[in-house]
Amino acid sequence: MNAPPEKPKLSRLFRLQWEDAQSDYVLLYPEGMVKLNRSAAEILKLCDGERDVQTITHDLERAFSVAGLKEDVNDFLRIANERNWIS
């Protein structure tokens, strides 16, 4: 299992966008679409290649007034990396 990049960014093969028809964020790619839950979308919105994982986690904790998201963010980023959503 590969660890996610230190400063993850959305892969060029995917586009994150809001879909009114889905009432959710989705990842669009040439072969289809992945409907995301809110947590996944919020994490991917911060994957800009500039922020490291620690900063992404901190920004989410601050934005949603919660603590202890490190493990959840890391778990999601590992999955996103395995699915090639991030690079």
Biopython code that builds the backbone (N, CA, C, O; Angstrom):
import numpy as np
from Bio.PDB.StructureBuilder import StructureBuilder

atoms = [
    (1, "MET", "N", (0.839, -1.179, 0.000)),
    (1, "MET", "CA", (0.000, 0.000, 0.000)),
    (1, "MET", "C", (0.887, 1.248, 0.000)),
    (1, "MET", "O", (1.707, 1.428, 0.900)),
    (2, "ASN", "N", (0.726, 2.096, -0.993)),
    (2, "ASN", "CA", (1.524, 3.303, -1.113)),
    (2, "ASN", "C", (0.948, 4.423, -0.259)),
    (2, "ASN", "O", (-0.267, 4.608, -0.185)),
    (3, "ALA", "N", (1.836, 5.157, 0.377)),
    (3, "ALA", "CA", (1.412, 6.317, 1.157)),
    (3, "ALA", "C", (1.041, 7.444, 0.188)),
    (3, "ALA", "O", (1.615, 7.545, -0.896)),
    (4, "PRO", "N", (0.087, 8.285, 0.578)),
    (4, "PRO", "CA", (-0.262, 9.412, -0.287)),
    (4, "PRO", "C", (0.896, 10.395, -0.386)),
    (4, "PRO", "O", (1.773, 10.402, 0.478)),
    (5, "PRO", "N", (0.911, 11.216, -1.416)),
    (5, "PRO", "CA", (1.967, 12.212, -1.560)),
    (5, "PRO", "C", (1.966, 13.185, -0.379)),
    (5, "PRO", "O", (0.937, 13.399, 0.262)),
    (6, "GLU", "N", (3.114, 13.759, -0.106)),
    (6, "GLU", "CA", (3.238, 14.709, 1.006)),
    (6, "GLU", "C", (2.345, 15.934, 0.795)),
    (6, "GLU", "O", (1.728, 16.434, 1.735)),
    (7, "LYS", "N", (2.286, 16.408, -0.447)),
    (7, "LYS", "CA", (1.432, 17.546, -0.807)),
    (7, "LYS", "C", (0.501, 17.101, -1.937)),
    (7, "LYS", "O", (0.762, 17.359, -3.112)),
    (8, "PRO", "N", (-0.589, 16.429, -1.559)),
    (8, "PRO", "CA", (-1.467, 15.854, -2.586)),
    (8, "PRO", "C", (-2.180, 16.907, -3.421)),
    (8, "PRO", "O", (-2.501, 18.000, -2.954)),
    (9, "LYS", "N", (-2.415, 16.539, -4.663)),
    (9, "LYS", "CA", (-3.224, 17.375, -5.547)),
    (9, "LYS", "C", (-4.104, 16.453, -6.377)),
    (9, "LYS", "O", (-3.765, 15.291, -6.601)),
    (10, "LEU", "N", (-5.212, 16.968, -6.823)),
    (10, "LEU", "CA", (-6.129, 16.194, -7.637)),
    (10, "LEU", "C", (-5.443, 15.807, -8.942)),
    (10, "LEU", "O", (-4.818, 16.642, -9.597)),
    (11, "SER", "N", (-5.563, 14.547, -9.309)),
    (11, "SER", "CA", (-4.978, 14.072, -10.554)),
    (11, "SER", "C", (-5.581, 14.819, -11.741)),
    (11, "SER", "O", (-6.748, 15.210, -11.708)),
    (12, "ARG", "N", (-4.788, 15.012, -12.780)),
    (12, "ARG", "CA", (-5.257, 15.708, -13.983)),
    (12, "ARG", "C", (-6.374, 14.944, -14.692)),
    (12, "ARG", "O", (-7.094, 15.520, -15.509)),
    (13, "LEU", "N", (-6.525, 13.659, -14.388)),
    (13, "LEU", "CA", (-7.561, 12.849, -15.029)),
    (13, "LEU", "C", (-8.949, 13.089, -14.435)),
    (13, "LEU", "O", (-9.951, 12.641, -14.993)),
    (14, "PHE", "N", (-9.007, 13.794, -13.305)),
    (14, "PHE", "CA", (-10.267, 13.989, -12.593)),
    (14, "PHE", "C", (-10.589, 15.467, -12.452)),
    (14, "PHE", "O", (-9.702, 16.319, -12.405)),
    (15, "ARG", "N", (-11.891, 15.744, -12.385)),
    (15, "ARG", "CA", (-12.349, 17.111, -12.120)),
    (15, "ARG", "C", (-13.383, 17.039, -11.003)),
    (15, "ARG", "O", (-14.360, 16.295, -11.088)),
    (16, "LEU", "N", (-13.151, 17.818, -9.964)),
    (16, "LEU", "CA", (-14.071, 17.901, -8.833)),
    (16, "LEU", "C", (-15.053, 19.017, -9.107)),
    (16, "LEU", "O", (-14.653, 20.152, -9.369)),
    (17, "GLN", "N", (-16.349, 18.703, -9.048)),
    (17, "GLN", "CA", (-17.339, 19.750, -9.261)),
    (17, "GLN", "C", (-18.641, 19.414, -8.558)),
    (17, "GLN", "O", (-18.936, 18.253, -8.276)),
    (18, "TRP", "N", (-19.414, 20.461, -8.281)),
    (18, "TRP", "CA", (-20.740, 20.316, -7.703)),
    (18, "TRP", "C", (-21.705, 19.927, -8.817)),
    (18, "TRP", "O", (-21.679, 20.517, -9.897)),
    (19, "GLU", "N", (-22.545, 18.947, -8.562)),
    (19, "GLU", "CA", (-23.553, 18.516, -9.522)),
    (19, "GLU", "C", (-24.928, 18.727, -8.911)),
    (19, "GLU", "O", (-25.292, 18.052, -7.948)),
    (20, "ASP", "N", (-25.690, 19.656, -9.462)),
    (20, "ASP", "CA", (-27.042, 19.896, -8.968)),
    (20, "ASP", "C", (-27.890, 18.630, -9.059)),
    (20, "ASP", "O", (-28.666, 18.335, -8.150)),
    (21, "ALA", "N", (-27.745, 17.890, -10.142)),
    (21, "ALA", "CA", (-28.552, 16.686, -10.335)),
    (21, "ALA", "C", (-28.277, 15.645, -9.246)),
    (21, "ALA", "O", (-29.167, 14.876, -8.882)),
    (22, "GLN", "N", (-27.059, 15.622, -8.734)),
    (22, "GLN", "CA", (-26.679, 14.676, -7.685)),
    (22, "GLN", "C", (-26.842, 15.280, -6.284)),
    (22, "GLN", "O", (-26.845, 14.563, -5.283)),
    (23, "SER", "N", (-26.978, 16.600, -6.232)),
    (23, "SER", "CA", (-26.990, 17.334, -4.956)),
    (23, "SER", "C", (-25.759, 17.002, -4.119)),
    (23, "SER", "O", (-25.830, 16.883, -2.896)),
    (24, "ASP", "N", (-24.649, 16.859, -4.797)),
    (24, "ASP", "CA", (-23.383, 16.514, -4.150)),
    (24, "ASP", "C", (-22.222, 16.873, -5.069)),
    (24, "ASP", "O", (-22.396, 17.180, -6.249)),
    (25, "TYR", "N", (-21.027, 16.820, -4.476)),
    (25, "TYR", "CA", (-19.820, 16.934, -5.285)),
    (25, "TYR", "C", (-19.556, 15.594, -5.947)),
    (25, "TYR", "O", (-19.863, 14.540, -5.391)),
    (26, "VAL", "N", (-18.988, 15.647, -7.126)),
    (26, "VAL", "CA", (-18.610, 14.444, -7.860)),
    (26, "VAL", "C", (-17.208, 14.618, -8.418)),
    (26, "VAL", "O", (-16.724, 15.735, -8.602)),
    (27, "LEU", "N", (-16.570, 13.488, -8.681)),
    (27, "LEU", "CA", (-15.320, 13.463, -9.428)),
    (27, "LEU", "C", (-15.661, 12.973, -10.816)),
    (27, "LEU", "O", (-16.146, 11.854, -10.983)),
    (28, "LEU", "N", (-15.412, 13.795, -11.803)),
    (28, "LEU", "CA", (-15.648, 13.401, -13.192)),
    (28, "LEU", "C", (-14.334, 12.926, -13.802)),
    (28, "LEU", "O", (-13.272, 13.490, -13.540)),
    (29, "TYR", "N", (-14.424, 11.891, -14.608)),
    (29, "TYR", "CA", (-13.260, 11.372, -15.328)),
    (29, "TYR", "C", (-13.751, 10.801, -16.649)),
    (29, "TYR", "O", (-14.955, 10.606, -16.818)),
    (30, "PRO", "N", (-12.859, 10.529, -17.584)),
    (30, "PRO", "CA", (-13.311, 10.126, -18.925)),
    (30, "PRO", "C", (-14.275, 8.939, -18.951)),
    (30, "PRO", "O", (-15.157, 8.886, -19.808)),
    (31, "GLU", "N", (-14.123, 7.997, -18.036)),
    (31, "GLU", "CA", (-14.964, 6.803, -18.056)),
    (31, "GLU", "C", (-16.227, 6.939, -17.222)),
    (31, "GLU", "O", (-17.066, 6.039, -17.242)),
    (32, "GLY", "N", (-16.392, 8.040, -16.488)),
    (32, "GLY", "CA", (-17.581, 8.140, -15.657)),
    (32, "GLY", "C", (-17.512, 9.192, -14.577)),
    (32, "GLY", "O", (-16.928, 10.262, -14.748)),
    (33, "MET", "N", (-18.135, 8.848, -13.444)),
    (33, "MET", "CA", (-18.288, 9.812, -12.369)),
    (33, "MET", "C", (-18.313, 9.056, -11.041)),
    (33, "MET", "O", (-18.828, 7.942, -10.953)),
    (34, "VAL", "N", (-17.745, 9.689, -10.009)),
    (34, "VAL", "CA", (-17.796, 9.161, -8.658)),
    (34, "VAL", "C", (-18.518, 10.192, -7.802)),
    (34, "VAL", "O", (-18.083, 11.340, -7.716)),
    (35, "LYS", "N", (-19.616, 9.792, -7.170)),
    (35, "LYS", "CA", (-20.326, 10.684, -6.256)),
    (35, "LYS", "C", (-19.604, 10.630, -4.912)),
    (35, "LYS", "O", (-19.340, 9.549, -4.383)),
    (36, "LEU", "N", (-19.288, 11.800, -4.365)),
    (36, "LEU", "CA", (-18.531, 11.890, -3.125)),
    (36, "LEU", "C", (-19.432, 12.272, -1.954)),
    (36, "LEU", "O", (-20.416, 12.992, -2.124)),
    (37, "ASN", "N", (-19.085, 11.787, -0.777)),
    (37, "ASN", "CA", (-19.767, 12.296, 0.404)),
    (37, "ASN", "C", (-19.123, 13.646, 0.762)),
    (37, "ASN", "O", (-18.087, 14.014, 0.208)),
    (38, "ARG", "N", (-19.739, 14.359, 1.675)),
    (38, "ARG", "CA", (-19.274, 15.707, 2.001)),
    (38, "ARG", "C", (-17.837, 15.710, 2.517)),
    (38, "ARG", "O", (-17.044, 16.574, 2.142)),
    (39, "SER", "N", (-17.502, 14.754, 3.370)),
    (39, "SER", "CA", (-16.149, 14.702, 3.936)),
    (39, "SER", "C", (-15.099, 14.531, 2.843)),
    (39, "SER", "O", (-14.083, 15.225, 2.832)),
    (40, "ALA", "N", (-15.352, 13.609, 1.932)),
    (40, "ALA", "CA", (-14.414, 13.365, 0.836)),
    (40, "ALA", "C", (-14.238, 14.612, -0.016)),
    (40, "ALA", "O", (-13.120, 14.964, -0.390)),
    (41, "ALA", "N", (-15.344, 15.277, -0.320)),
    (41, "ALA", "CA", (-15.271, 16.490, -1.135)),
    (41, "ALA", "C", (-14.480, 17.582, -0.429)),
    (41, "ALA", "O", (-13.666, 18.263, -1.053)),
    (42, "GLU", "N", (-14.714, 17.752, 0.868)),
    (42, "GLU", "CA", (-14.006, 18.795, 1.615)),
    (42, "GLU", "C", (-12.502, 18.530, 1.637)),
    (42, "GLU", "O", (-11.705, 19.463, 1.531)),
    (43, "ILE", "N", (-12.115, 17.270, 1.774)),
    (43, "ILE", "CA", (-10.687, 16.931, 1.752)),
    (43, "ILE", "C", (-10.105, 17.200, 0.367)),
    (43, "ILE", "O", (-9.061, 17.840, 0.246)),
    (44, "LEU", "N", (-10.771, 16.718, -0.668)),
    (44, "LEU", "CA", (-10.243, 16.884, -2.031)),
    (44, "LEU", "C", (-10.168, 18.352, -2.445)),
    (44, "LEU", "O", (-9.283, 18.726, -3.215)),
    (45, "LYS", "N", (-11.071, 19.184, -1.952)),
    (45, "LYS", "CA", (-11.012, 20.616, -2.273)),
    (45, "LYS", "C", (-9.708, 21.238, -1.786)),
    (45, "LYS", "O", (-9.229, 22.219, -2.355)),
    (46, "LEU", "N", (-9.138, 20.663, -0.733)),
    (46, "LEU", "CA", (-7.896, 21.205, -0.171)),
    (46, "LEU", "C", (-6.645, 20.576, -0.770)),
    (46, "LEU", "O", (-5.532, 21.003, -0.459)),
    (47, "CYS", "N", (-6.806, 19.583, -1.612)),
    (47, "CYS", "CA", (-5.660, 18.918, -2.253)),
    (47, "CYS", "C", (-5.242, 19.728, -3.481)),
    (47, "CYS", "O", (-5.630, 19.431, -4.611)),
    (48, "ASP", "N", (-4.447, 20.748, -3.221)),
    (48, "ASP", "CA", (-4.058, 21.690, -4.271)),
    (48, "ASP", "C", (-2.581, 21.591, -4.652)),
    (48, "ASP", "O", (-2.104, 22.359, -5.487)),
    (49, "GLY", "N", (-1.859, 20.652, -4.046)),
    (49, "GLY", "CA", (-0.435, 20.517, -4.322)),
    (49, "GLY", "C", (0.423, 21.500, -3.554)),
    (49, "GLY", "O", (1.650, 21.423, -3.606)),
    (50, "GLU", "N", (-0.205, 22.424, -2.842)),
    (50, "GLU", "CA", (0.510, 23.406, -2.032)),
    (50, "GLU", "C", (0.485, 23.032, -0.548)),
    (50, "GLU", "O", (1.471, 23.206, 0.168)),
    (51, "ARG", "N", (-0.666, 22.512, -0.104)),
    (51, "ARG", "CA", (-0.826, 22.144, 1.307)),
    (51, "ARG", "C", (-0.305, 20.733, 1.541)),
    (51, "ARG", "O", (-0.512, 19.839, 0.720)),
    (52, "ASP", "N", (0.376, 20.542, 2.676)),
    (52, "ASP", "CA", (0.742, 19.183, 3.060)),
    (52, "ASP", "C", (-0.419, 18.578, 3.848)),
    (52, "ASP", "O", (-1.384, 19.268, 4.177)),
    (53, "VAL", "N", (-0.317, 17.297, 4.143)),
    (53, "VAL", "CA", (-1.405, 16.585, 4.809)),
    (53, "VAL", "C", (-1.704, 17.194, 6.173)),
    (53, "VAL", "O", (-2.867, 17.297, 6.565)),
    (54, "GLN", "N", (-0.670, 17.596, 6.893)),
    (54, "GLN", "CA", (-0.874, 18.213, 8.205)),
    (54, "GLN", "C", (-1.673, 19.513, 8.078)),
    (54, "GLN", "O", (-2.556, 19.773, 8.894)),
    (55, "THR", "N", (-1.379, 20.316, 7.082)),
    (55, "THR", "CA", (-2.099, 21.569, 6.868)),
    (55, "THR", "C", (-3.540, 21.304, 6.451)),
    (55, "THR", "O", (-4.457, 21.984, 6.913)),
    (56, "ILE", "N", (-3.741, 20.324, 5.584)),
    (56, "ILE", "CA", (-5.102, 19.957, 5.177)),
    (56, "ILE", "C", (-5.913, 19.566, 6.402)),
    (56, "ILE", "O", (-7.044, 20.021, 6.575)),
    (57, "THR", "N", (-5.341, 18.726, 7.248)),
    (57, "THR", "CA", (-6.022, 18.290, 8.469)),
    (57, "THR", "C", (-6.331, 19.480, 9.364)),
    (57, "THR", "O", (-7.449, 19.610, 9.862)),
    (58, "HIS", "N", (-5.361, 20.339, 9.570)),
    (58, "HIS", "CA", (-5.552, 21.521, 10.420)),
    (58, "HIS", "C", (-6.645, 22.432, 9.854)),
    (58, "HIS", "O", (-7.500, 22.916, 10.597)),
    (59, "ASP", "N", (-6.616, 22.658, 8.563)),
    (59, "ASP", "CA", (-7.623, 23.528, 7.926)),
    (59, "ASP", "C", (-9.030, 22.958, 8.089)),
    (59, "ASP", "O", (-9.980, 23.706, 8.320)),
    (60, "LEU", "N", (-9.168, 21.638, 7.969)),
    (60, "LEU", "CA", (-10.479, 21.002, 8.146)),
    (60, "LEU", "C", (-10.942, 21.093, 9.595)),
    (60, "LEU", "O", (-12.105, 21.396, 9.865)),
    (61, "GLU", "N", (-10.032, 20.831, 10.518)),
    (61, "GLU", "CA", (-10.387, 20.908, 11.941)),
    (61, "GLU", "C", (-10.833, 22.320, 12.315)),
    (61, "GLU", "O", (-11.780, 22.499, 13.080)),
    (62, "ARG", "N", (-10.153, 23.300, 11.777)),
    (62, "ARG", "CA", (-10.519, 24.695, 12.059)),
    (62, "ARG", "C", (-11.851, 25.061, 11.396)),
    (62, "ARG", "O", (-12.698, 25.702, 12.018)),
    (63, "ALA", "N", (-12.035, 24.659, 10.145)),
    (63, "ALA", "CA", (-13.249, 25.016, 9.406)),
    (63, "ALA", "C", (-14.503, 24.399, 10.022)),
    (63, "ALA", "O", (-15.574, 25.005, 9.993)),
    (64, "PHE", "N", (-14.370, 23.193, 10.579)),
    (64, "PHE", "CA", (-15.540, 22.495, 11.109)),
    (64, "PHE", "C", (-15.555, 22.427, 12.634)),
    (64, "PHE", "O", (-16.385, 21.737, 13.226)),
    (65, "SER", "N", (-14.631, 23.149, 13.261)),
    (65, "SER", "CA", (-14.562, 23.225, 14.733)),
    (65, "SER", "C", (-14.556, 21.841, 15.385)),
    (65, "SER", "O", (-15.314, 21.565, 16.314)),
    (66, "VAL", "N", (-13.684, 20.988, 14.871)),
    (66, "VAL", "CA", (-13.515, 19.650, 15.435)),
    (66, "VAL", "C", (-12.024, 19.367, 15.592)),
    (66, "VAL", "O", (-11.180, 20.059, 15.021)),
    (67, "ALA", "N", (-11.720, 18.343, 16.374)),
    (67, "ALA", "CA", (-10.329, 17.920, 16.550)),
    (67, "ALA", "C", (-10.243, 16.426, 16.262)),
    (67, "ALA", "O", (-11.253, 15.722, 16.243)),
    (68, "GLY", "N", (-9.033, 15.962, 16.041)),
    (68, "GLY", "CA", (-8.817, 14.530, 15.878)),
    (68, "GLY", "C", (-9.144, 13.963, 14.515)),
    (68, "GLY", "O", (-9.542, 12.803, 14.411)),
    (69, "LEU", "N", (-8.985, 14.757, 13.461)),
    (69, "LEU", "CA", (-9.293, 14.275, 12.113)),
    (69, "LEU", "C", (-8.107, 13.623, 11.408)),
    (69, "LEU", "O", (-8.255, 13.097, 10.305)),
    (70, "LYS", "N", (-6.948, 13.652, 12.029)),
    (70, "LYS", "CA", (-5.725, 13.186, 11.365)),
    (70, "LYS", "C", (-5.872, 11.783, 10.775)),
    (70, "LYS", "O", (-5.545, 11.562, 9.609)),
    (71, "GLU", "N", (-6.361, 10.842, 11.573)),
    (71, "GLU", "CA", (-6.467, 9.456, 11.102)),
    (71, "GLU", "C", (-7.473, 9.337, 9.965)),
    (71, "GLU", "O", (-7.225, 8.629, 8.989)),
    (72, "ASP", "N", (-8.608, 10.025, 10.083)),
    (72, "ASP", "CA", (-9.625, 9.967, 9.022)),
    (72, "ASP", "C", (-9.116, 10.570, 7.724)),
    (72, "ASP", "O", (-9.346, 10.015, 6.650)),
    (73, "VAL", "N", (-8.426, 11.699, 7.814)),
    (73, "VAL", "CA", (-7.870, 12.335, 6.618)),
    (73, "VAL", "C", (-6.822, 11.423, 5.982)),
    (73, "VAL", "O", (-6.821, 11.223, 4.767)),
    (74, "ASN", "N", (-5.936, 10.877, 6.803)),
    (74, "ASN", "CA", (-4.908, 9.976, 6.272)),
    (74, "ASN", "C", (-5.518, 8.747, 5.613)),
    (74, "ASN", "O", (-5.072, 8.326, 4.545)),
    (75, "ASP", "N", (-6.548, 8.163, 6.252)),
    (75, "ASP", "CA", (-7.209, 6.989, 5.665)),
    (75, "ASP", "C", (-7.825, 7.332, 4.314)),
    (75, "ASP", "O", (-7.668, 6.586, 3.348)),
    (76, "PHE", "N", (-8.530, 8.466, 4.247)),
    (76, "PHE", "CA", (-9.141, 8.848, 2.978)),
    (76, "PHE", "C", (-8.080, 9.101, 1.905)),
    (76, "PHE", "O", (-8.232, 8.659, 0.766)),
    (77, "LEU", "N", (-7.017, 9.804, 2.263)),
    (77, "LEU", "CA", (-5.977, 10.098, 1.273)),
    (77, "LEU", "C", (-5.287, 8.835, 0.772)),
    (77, "LEU", "O", (-4.882, 8.776, -0.389)),
    (78, "ARG", "N", (-5.146, 7.828, 1.625)),
    (78, "ARG", "CA", (-4.582, 6.548, 1.169)),
    (78, "ARG", "C", (-5.506, 5.921, 0.111)),
    (78, "ARG", "O", (-5.043, 5.442, -0.924)),
    (79, "ILE", "N", (-6.794, 5.934, 0.384)),
    (79, "ILE", "CA", (-7.759, 5.379, -0.575)),
    (79, "ILE", "C", (-7.752, 6.188, -1.871)),
    (79, "ILE", "O", (-7.731, 5.623, -2.964)),
    (80, "ALA", "N", (-7.770, 7.510, -1.741)),
    (80, "ALA", "CA", (-7.752, 8.381, -2.926)),
    (80, "ALA", "C", (-6.494, 8.149, -3.751)),
    (80, "ALA", "O", (-6.543, 8.173, -4.980)),
    (81, "ASN", "N", (-5.378, 7.927, -3.087)),
    (81, "ASN", "CA", (-4.123, 7.648, -3.776)),
    (81, "ASN", "C", (-4.179, 6.296, -4.497)),
    (81, "ASN", "O", (-3.729, 6.180, -5.637)),
    (82, "GLU", "N", (-4.728, 5.282, -3.839)),
    (82, "GLU", "CA", (-4.861, 3.965, -4.461)),
    (82, "GLU", "C", (-5.748, 4.012, -5.690)),
    (82, "GLU", "O", (-5.534, 3.264, -6.644)),
    (83, "ARG", "N", (-6.747, 4.890, -5.670)),
    (83, "ARG", "CA", (-7.674, 5.026, -6.810)),
    (83, "ARG", "C", (-7.175, 6.035, -7.836)),
    (83, "ARG", "O", (-7.865, 6.331, -8.812)),
    (84, "ASN", "N", (-5.976, 6.559, -7.612)),
    (84, "ASN", "CA", (-5.350, 7.540, -8.513)),
    (84, "ASN", "C", (-6.120, 8.847, -8.625)),
    (84, "ASN", "O", (-6.005, 9.550, -9.629)),
    (85, "TRP", "N", (-6.911, 9.184, -7.597)),
    (85, "TRP", "CA", (-7.620, 10.461, -7.592)),
    (85, "TRP", "C", (-6.663, 11.609, -7.310)),
    (85, "TRP", "O", (-6.894, 12.741, -7.736)),
    (86, "ILE", "N", (-5.581, 11.309, -6.584)),
    (86, "ILE", "CA", (-4.597, 12.339, -6.241)),
    (86, "ILE", "C", (-3.220, 11.894, -6.718)),
    (86, "ILE", "O", (-2.958, 10.712, -6.945)),
    (87, "SER", "N", (-2.359, 12.885, -6.859)),
    (87, "SER", "CA", (-0.973, 12.574, -7.256)),
    (87, "SER", "C", (-0.050, 13.466, -6.458)),
    (87, "SER", "O", (1.169, 13.391, -6.614)),
]
sb = StructureBuilder()
sb.init_structure("model")
sb.init_model(0)
sb.init_chain("A")
sb.init_seg("    ")
for serial, (resi, resn, name, xyz) in enumerate(atoms, 1):
    if name == "N":
        sb.init_residue(resn, " ", resi, " ")
    sb.init_atom(name, np.array(xyz, "f"), 0.0, 1.0, " ", f" {name:<3s}", serial, name[0])
structure = sb.get_structure()
